[in-house]
Amino acid sequence: MNKPTCHIEFKYVDKSYGDTHVLRDINVCIERGGFVTLIGGSGSGKTTLLKMINGLVVPDSGEILVDGESILQKSHQEMITLRRYIGYAIQESALFPHMTVEKNIAYVPSLLNKGDKQRTEDTVKKWLEIVRLDESLLSRYPDELSGGQKQRVGIARALAANPEILLMDEPFGAVDEITRKQLQREIKRIHEETGVTIVFVTHSIQEALKLGTKIMVLDEGRIVQYGTPDEIKANRNNLYVRELLEDHVG
């Protein structure tokens, strides 16, 4: 049976916090294997939309589908299982401070592998190599790592369960510019090699254009444009989009 073209789909999704309308009438299809970057100002709804994909935020109305199935209809246990197969990486990586690098990366695989220690060890080494970190770091704790190393470990941990979806919330926002460019190259390479569907929140239009196979521009809780980088640059169909690109791209 063929899987749906839309890996993630939002249908008429609305969300408010008190009197603040955060998302309005969101209808969008994120295709399998895509790298979608979410760009917009503070309060535009980027992080809320991202967190809805793994059920951390529940909409007031509408429907969210993953692989054609509504996540709102899943039981608590089904959502826990779903989250284990959706990688999640955030700014400053949020590693467990009391765990070594090895244990941080192994956290979810050890749950999935049910006591198969060799399989978990192999998974950790595989992802350490993919994110280009030396095995000598395995016994270190997060506070012994540089900012760039922490982010790489965070990416490895998010991908260690071989998820089909990877959610990233400004993962490179807290590192210096040189490290950021290195991490951008790495995540683009990992996407090309694995085919994982990535949804990536950023405040940088340059980063959005560089990484995304498609870009979703949000303004005041609405999707004002959604298309490839070339489509976005060629058809600036909204004043906000025009200003966004003129200020940063020209």
C-alpha positions, 0 to 999 in steps of 0.5 A: 500500500502506497503511503500518502504524498502528504507526509504531514497535513494541516486541515483548517487548523486554528489555535488561540491562547486566551484572546491571542489568535496564534494560528488561523485557518492553516491548510497545508501539505508537507510532502514526504522527504521535503525540507520545509523551512518556517519563517516569520516574525516573533509571534507568527505561529512558527513554533506552535505549528511545529509543536502541533505535528508531534502533539505537544500543542493541540489545536482548537479546531481542525485536523492534523494528519501524519501518514494520512492518520489524524493524530488527534484521534490517537490515544495517549499511548499511541502519541507516545509511540508516535513521538519516539519516531519523530525527531525533535531538535531545539536551540541549544540542543536541550541535552540531558545534563546528567547524561554522557553524550553516549547516553543522550544519543542512546536514550530513545534507541535503548527504549526501542531496542528493548535491551539489545545493547549491541544494537543501541551501541551500533546506532550511537556510533553510526550517528556520531559518525554521520554528524562528524563527532569523534568517539572520544566525546562519548564519555563527556557530559554536555557542559564539557562540549562546545556549542557546535558539539552540543548541537551535533549531539542534539541532532544525532539524538533526534535522528537516532531512532531513525525517524521519518520526520525531524522537527527543528526549532531554531536549532542553530540560533545560539551558535557563532556564524562559522559553526552555523554554516557548518551545521547548515551544510551537515543538516542539508547533507543528512537530509539528502542522504536519509530522505527524512522529512524535515520541518525547520523553524528559523528567523533567518530568511537566508537560512530558510532559502539555503536549506528549504526545498520549500519555504512556509512564510507565516505572518500573524498566524496565517500562511501568506506564501508557501513554495520553493525558494525560486518561487518565493523569490520570483513571486513575492505575492504579499507585502510582508514577503516583499519586505522580508526578502528586500531587507535580507536578499535584495 
